[in-house]
Amino acid sequence: LRAVADEGVTIISTIHQPSEEVFRQFTKVMLLSHGELVFLGSVPELLETLSSSGFPCPDGLNPADCVVEQLDKPEVAAAIAANRPPLSTRAVVVRAAIEDSVDRRVSEMSKMWTLLRRNIMCTKREPMLTKIRFIQSVVIALVCGFLFFQLDLNLMGVKSRAGAIYMLALTQLFFGLLGTLNVFIGDRPVFLRETLDRCYSPASFYCALMIVDTVVQSVFGSLVVAISYFLIGFNSDTVSNFLVAAAVLVVMSNCGSAVGFAMSAKTGNINAALALSPLAILPQVLLSGFMIDTTSMVQPFSGLSYVMFFRYAYQALVFNEFNCADRPACDAAGSDWIMQGNKSCDDSPCKYCCDTVELVGGGICPVTTCQEALSSLGLAGEEAWPVGETESQTVLYNVLMLCALMVVLRTLGYIVLLRVFRSADRATKMIKK
């Protein structure tokens, strides 16, 4: 440590009864007695102050042991404080600042900016977590991409597309929730200690944390979409289809992160938070409308589905996938066109087509347009909410609902954090009394 300090690194150490060799390694020594500053200076200055105060250290006695023994006497501490060398200008400023209120010195914006830089630095100092999340995102994107590789534009392909959408949304929920559980629980004791010391407010801490977390979730969510979207063969009629899918999965990841933060802030224990995770995830999964149509649910599950962010993410992605341009030539051919012989869906005038196995009702293809694809998934007409006049409006409404629920969850996380802080603050005041 002495060698590191000689290179210009400031090292602060709290030490009790060190050996004389170690004690003389310190550039400066600070002595405290009953919480009050008694001495601040070099080791030679300390020994000289003790001698001038009438309490010299005997020869052969470790100066550190001598100081500890002498400071137990109030008259010695007072004498040392009276005879110590004058403090430097910086030390005087620091001492005056300590005696003042922290909140009167620094604005909340400055505190948040400092916390934001600290969070960024902590993220850089723990590259392993970032690498693991990166590997997770790439592996899951590749698995989903090759599992649903270049889906056909037929009836089976419609159902498989819905399954791929569901799987991608579910992975973002898991990654966002579980990633936040592990990260914040480690920071929770630091947050409580520093806020109880009035170093900053819970609002400053939460805003700084959420800014970094939102960026992290956005980067990895976008990475998953960038890899898997074109491998699966999702709708690429326009660039907006890809951008909407990326935005929805990013918001989905942030919703999962918000839920994970609220649970970790409340429990403060990784085992308890992991035990609660299924209770947070299963309702989202079951009431999303993928496993059972929302109109087929009985109360209260039908009503509860309206507050499930997974529902709006799934609906936004499905309507975005089946948001097709009009094809006038399809109206003439329509259900009479089927895959047979050398024909494929690429030759069809319609967006989707059927093979001979998928025909129903005497040779009719049930899915040739995007509207029919939505109907086959139970998301046409009043079967979905909210619904606009066009698929694009429906996507917009669902994205807005998803973003609104994300804001609600982020706000809920702050409320939980604030309640935890106030509970710890009350307990601390009772102990002091």
C-alpha positions in Angstrom: 0.0 0.0 0.0 2.9 2.4 0.7 4.2 1.7 -2.8 0.8 2.4 -4.3 0.5 5.6 -2.3 3.9 6.7 -3.6 2.5 6.5 -7.2 -0.1 9.2 -6.3 -3.1 7.1 -5.2 -4.8 8.4 -2.0 -5.3 5.6 0.5 -7.4 6.0 3.6 -7.1 3.3 6.3 -8.7 2.8 9.7 -6.3 0.9 11.8 -6.1 -0.1 15.5 -2.8 -0.7 17.3 -0.5 -1.3 14.3 3.1 -2.2 14.7 5.6 0.6 14.8 6.9 -0.2 11.4 3.5 -0.1 9.8 2.5 3.0 11.8 5.5 5.0 10.5 4.5 4.1 6.9 1.5 6.6 7.1 2.1 10.0 5.5 -0.6 11.5 7.8 -2.4 10.3 10.9 -5.8 11.4 12.2 -6.7 10.8 15.8 -10.3 10.8 17.0 -11.6 10.9 20.6 -15.3 10.5 21.3 -16.1 11.5 17.7 -14.0 14.7 17.8 -10.9 15.5 15.8 -7.8 15.5 18.1 -4.9 15.5 15.7 -4.2 15.6 12.0 -0.6 15.5 10.8 2.5 13.4 10.2 3.8 10.8 12.6 6.9 13.0 13.6 4.5 15.9 14.2 2.4 13.6 16.4 5.3 12.5 18.5 6.4 16.1 18.8 2.9 17.2 19.9 2.8 14.5 22.5 6.1 15.7 24.0 5.1 19.4 23.9 1.8 18.5 25.7 3.7 16.8 28.5 3.0 13.2 27.5 6.0 11.9 25.7 6.2 8.3 24.5 8.8 6.3 26.4 11.7 5.0 24.3 11.2 1.5 23.0 7.4 1.8 23.2 5.4 1.5 20.0 4.0 5.0 19.3 0.7 3.6 18.2 0.2 1.8 21.5 1.3 4.9 23.4 -1.3 7.1 21.5 -4.1 4.6 22.2 -3.3 4.5 25.9 -3.0 8.3 26.2 -6.2 9.1 24.3 -8.3 7.2 26.8 -7.6 10.2 29.2 -9.8 13.2 28.4 -7.1 15.6 29.6 -4.5 14.2 27.3 -6.9 14.4 24.3 -7.6 18.0 25.2 -3.9 18.9 25.5 -3.0 17.3 22.2 -5.9 19.1 20.5 -4.6 22.4 22.0 -1.0 21.9 20.9 -1.5 20.2 17.5 -0.1 21.9 14.4 -2.6 24.2 12.5 -4.8 22.5 10.0 -4.3 23.0 6.3 -6.8 25.2 4.4 -8.4 22.1 2.9 -8.8 20.4 6.2 -10.5 23.5 7.7 -12.9 23.6 4.7 -13.7 19.9 5.1 -14.2 20.2 8.9 -16.5 23.2 8.4 -18.5 21.3 5.8 -18.9 18.3 8.1 -20.4 20.6 10.7 -22.9 22.0 8.2 -25.9 20.3 6.8 -25.1 18.2 3.7 -28.4 19.1 2.0 -27.5 22.8 2.2 -24.1 22.4 0.5 -25.0 20.4 -2.6 -28.1 20.4 -4.8 -30.0 17.2 -5.5 -29.1 17.5 -9.2 -25.4 17.5 -8.3 -25.9 14.5 -6.0 -27.7 12.6 -8.7 -25.0 13.4 -11.2 -22.3 12.2 -8.8 -24.3 9.0 -8.2 -24.8 8.5 -11.9 -21.0 8.7 -12.5 -20.5 6.3 -9.6 -23.0 3.8 -11.1 -21.3 4.0 -14.5 -17.9 3.4 -12.9 -19.2 0.5 -10.9 -20.6 -1.0 -14.1 -17.2 -0.7 -15.7 -15.5 -2.2 -12.7 -17.6 -5.4 -12.9 -17.2 -6.4 -16.6 -18.1 -10.0 -15.7 -21.8 -9.2 -15.2 -21.9 -7.3 -18.5 -20.2 -10.1 -20.3 -22.6 -12.7 -18.9 -25.6 -10.6 -19.9 -24.1 -10.1 -23.4 -23.5 -13.9 -23.7 -27.1 -14.6 -22.5 -28.5 -12.2 -25.0 -26.5 -13.5 -27.9 -27.1 -17.2 -27.1 -30.9 -16.7 -26.6 -31.2 -14.7 -29.7 -29.4 -17.3 -31.8 -31.3 -20.2 -30.2 -34.7 -18.5 -30.9 -33.5 -17.4 -34.4 -32.5 -20.9 -35.5 -35.3 -22.6 -33.6 -37.8 -20.5 -35.6 -35.6 -20.1 -38.6 -37.2 -18.5 -41.6 -40.8 -19.4 -40.8 -43.1 -20.2 -43.6 -45.9 -17.9 -44.6 -48.7 -20.5 -44.1 -51.1 -21.3 -41.3 -48.5 -23.2 -39.3 -46.1 -20.3 -39.8 -48.6 -17.9 -38.4 -48.9 -19.8 -35.2 -45.1 -20.3 -35.0 -44.6 -16.6 -35.4 -46.9 -16.0 -32.4 -44.8 -18.5 -30.4 -41.5 -16.8 -31.4 -42.9 -13.5 -30.3 -44.0 -14.9 -27.0 -40.6 -16.5 -26.4 -38.7 -13.3 -27.1 -40.9 -11.3 -24.8 -40.6 -13.9 -22.1 -36.8 -13.9 -22.3 -36.7 -10.1 -21.9 -38.9 -10.3 -18.9 -36.7 -12.9 -17.3 -33.4 -11.2 -18.1 -34.7 -7.8 -16.8 -36.2 -9.2 -13.6 -33.4 -11.6 -12.5 -30.6 -9.3 -13.5 -31.9 -6.5 -11.3 -32.5 -8.8 -8.3 -28.8 -9.7 -8.1 -27.4 -6.2 -8.7 -29.5 -4.1 -6.3 -29.5 -6.5 -3.4 -25.7 -6.0 -3.2 -26.2 -2.2 -3.3 -29.0 -2.1 -0.8 -26.9 -1.9 2.4 -24.8 0.9 0.8 -27.9 2.8 -0.1 -29.3 2.6 3.5 -26.1 3.6 5.1 -25.5 6.6 2.9 -29.1 7.9 2.9 -29.3 7.5 6.7 -26.2 9.6 6.9 -28.0 12.2 4.7 -25.4 12.0 1.9 -28.2 12.1 -0.6 -31.9 11.5 -0.9 -33.6 8.3 -2.1 -34.9 10.2 -5.1 -31.3 11.1 -6.2 -30.2 7.5 -5.8 -33.2 6.0 -7.6 -33.0 8.4 -10.6 -29.3 7.7 -11.1 -29.8 4.0 -10.8 -32.7 3.9 -13.2 -30.9 5.9 -15.8 -28.0 3.4 -15.9 -30.4 0.4 -15.7 -32.6 1.8 -18.5 -29.6 2.1 -20.8 -28.3 -1.4 -19.9 -31.7 -3.0 -20.6 -32.1 -1.0 -23.8 -28.7 -2.1 -25.2 -29.2 -5.8 -24.5 -32.9 -5.8 -25.6 -31.9 -4.2 -28.9 -29.1 -6.8 -29.3 -31.6 -9.7 -29.1 -33.9 -8.1 -31.7 -31.0 -7.3 -34.0 -29.9 -10.9 -34.1 -33.1 -12.8 -34.0 -35.5 -10.7 -36.0 -34.2 -11.5 -39.5 -33.2 -15.0 -38.6 -36.8 -15.8 -37.8 -38.1 -14.0 -40.9 -40.3 -11.5 -39.1 -42.2 -8.8 -41.1 -39.7 -6.6 -42.9 -42.0 -4.7 -45.2 -40.8 -1.5 -43.7 -38.1 -0.4 -41.3 -40.7 0.7 -38.8 -41.7 -3.0 -38.2 -38.2 -3.7 -37.0 -37.9 -0.5 -34.9 -41.3 -1.1 -33.2 -40.3 -4.7 -32.3 -37.0 -3.4 -30.9 -38.8 -0.7 -28.9 -41.4 -3.1 -27.5 -38.8 -5.6 -26.3 -36.7 -2.9 -24.7 -39.7 -1.6 -22.8 -40.6 -5.2 -21.8 -37.1 -5.6 -20.4 -37.4 -2.4 -18.4 -40.8 -3.6 -17.0 -39.1 -6.8 -15.8 -36.3 -4.8 -14.3 -38.8 -2.5 -12.5 -40.5 -5.5 -11.0 -37.2 -7.0 -9.9 -36.1 -3.8 -8.3 -39.3 -3.5 -6.3 -39.0 -7.0 -5.0 -35.3 -6.7 -4.1 -35.8 -3.3 -2.4 -38.6 -4.8 -0.3 -37.1 -8.1 0.7 -33.4 -7.2 0.8 -32.6 -10.9 0.5 -31.8 -12.8 -2.7 -33.4 -16.0 -1.6 -36.7 -14.3 -0.7 -36.7 -12.3 -3.9 -36.1 -15.4 -6.0 -38.9 -17.2 -4.2 -41.2 -14.3 -5.0 -40.2 -14.2 -8.7 -42.6 -16.9 -9.9 -45.5 -15.0 -8.3 -44.5 -12.0 -10.4 -43.9 -13.8 -13.6 -46.7 -16.4 -13.8 -49.6 -13.9 -13.9 -47.9 -12.0 -16.7 -47.4 -15.3 -18.7 -50.8 -16.8 -18.1 -52.9 -13.6 -18.6 -51.1 -12.3 -21.7 -53.6 -13.8 -24.2 -51.2 -16.3 -25.7 -52.2 -19.4 -23.9 -55.9 -18.5 -23.6 -57.8 -15.7 -25.3 -58.5 -12.8 -23.0 -62.2 -13.0 -24.0 -62.4 -16.6 -22.8 -61.0 -15.9 -19.3 -63.4 -15.9 -16.4 -63.5 -13.2 -13.8 -61.4 -12.0 -12.1 -58.7 -13.1 -14.5 -60.2 -11.3 -17.4 -60.1 -8.0 -15.5 -56.6 -8.7 -14.2 -55.3 -9.1 -17.7 -55.8 -5.4 -18.4 -53.0 -4.5 -15.9 -50.5 -7.1 -17.2 -47.8 -5.4 -19.2 -47.0 -8.7 -20.9 -50.4 -8.6 -22.6 -49.7 -5.2 -24.3 -46.2 -6.3 -25.3 -47.5 -9.5 -26.9 -50.4 -7.7 -28.6 -48.1 -4.9 -29.9 -45.6 -7.4 -31.3 -48.3 -9.5 -32.9 -50.1 -6.6 -34.5 -46.8 -5.2 -35.7 -45.9 -8.6 -37.3 -49.2 -8.8 -39.1 -49.4 -5.2 -40.2 -49.4 -5.8 -43.9 -49.8 -3.5 -46.9 -53.0 -4.0 -49.0 -52.7 -6.5 -51.9 -55.4 -5.9 -54.5 -54.4 -9.0 -56.4 -55.1 -11.1 -53.4 -58.8 -10.3 -53.4 -59.2 -12.1 -56.7 -57.2 -15.1 -56.0 -57.8 -15.3 -52.2 -58.6 -18.6 -50.8 -58.5 -20.4 -54.2 -54.7 -20.2 -54.2 -53.0 -23.1 -52.4 -49.5 -24.6 -52.3 -49.3 -27.5 -54.7 -46.8 -28.9 -57.2 -44.0 -26.4 -57.7 -45.9 -23.5 -56.1 -44.8 -21.9 -52.9 -46.1 -19.1 -50.8 -43.6 -16.7 -52.5 -45.7 -17.1 -55.7 -48.9 -16.3 -54.0 -50.6 -12.9 -54.6 -51.5 -12.9 -50.9 -49.3 -12.5 -47.8 -50.1 -16.0 -46.6 -51.2 -19.2 -48.1 -51.9 -22.9 -47.2 -50.8 -26.3 -48.2 -53.2 -29.0 -49.0 -53.2 -30.3 -45.3 -54.3 -26.9 -44.0 -57.3 -26.4 -46.2 -60.7 -26.4 -44.6 -64.3 -26.4 -45.7 -63.9 -28.0 -49.0 -60.6 -26.5 -50.1 -60.6 -23.0 -48.5 -57.4 -21.5 -47.0 -58.4 -19.9 -43.7 -55.4 -17.6 -43.6 -54.4 -15.5 -46.7 -54.3 -12.0 -45.3 -52.9 -10.4 -42.1 -56.4 -9.7 -40.8 -57.2 -13.4 -41.2 -53.9 -14.3 -39.4 -54.9 -12.1 -36.5 -58.3 -13.7 -36.4 -56.7 -17.2 -36.2 -54.8 -16.0 -33.2 -57.9 -14.6 -31.5 -56.8 -11.0 -31.8 -59.3 -9.5 -34.3 -62.2 -7.2 -33.5 -63.3 -7.1 -29.9 -61.0 -10.0 -29.0 -58.2 -7.5 -28.3 -57.9 -4.2 -26.4 -57.0 -1.5 -27.1 -57.7 -1.6 -30.8 -57.5 1.2 -33.4 -59.0 1.6 -36.8 -55.8 0.2 -38.4 -53.1 -2.3 -37.3 -50.7 0.7 -37.0 -53.0 2.5 -34.6 -53.5 -0.7 -32.6 -49.7 -1.1 -32.3 -49.4 2.5 -31.1 -52.1 2.1 -28.5 -50.6 -1.0 -27.1 -47.1 0.5 -27.0 -48.5 3.5 -25.1 -50.2 1.2 -22.6 -47.0 -0.7 -22.2 -45.0 2.5 -21.6 -47.6 3.7 -19.1 -47.4 0.5 -17.1 -43.6 0.8 -17.2 -43.8 4.3 -15.6 -46.2 2.9 -13.0 -43.8 0.1 -12.1 -40.9 2.4 -11.9 -42.9 4.7 -9.6 -43.9 1.7 -7.5 -40.2 0.8 -7.2 -39.4 4.3 -5.9 -42.3 4.1 -3.4 -41.0 0.8 -2.1 -37.5 2.2 -1.8 -38.8 5.3 0.0 -40.8 3.1 2.5 -37.7 1.0 3.2 -35.6 4.2 3.8 -38.2 5.7 6.1 -38.6 2.4 8.1 -34.8 2.2 8.6 -34.7 5.9 9.5 -37.4 5.5 12.2 -35.6 2.5 13.6 -32.3 4.4 13.7 -34.0 7.3 15.6 -35.5 4.9 18.1 -32.1 3.4 18.8 -30.5 6.8 19.3 -33.3 7.7 21.8 
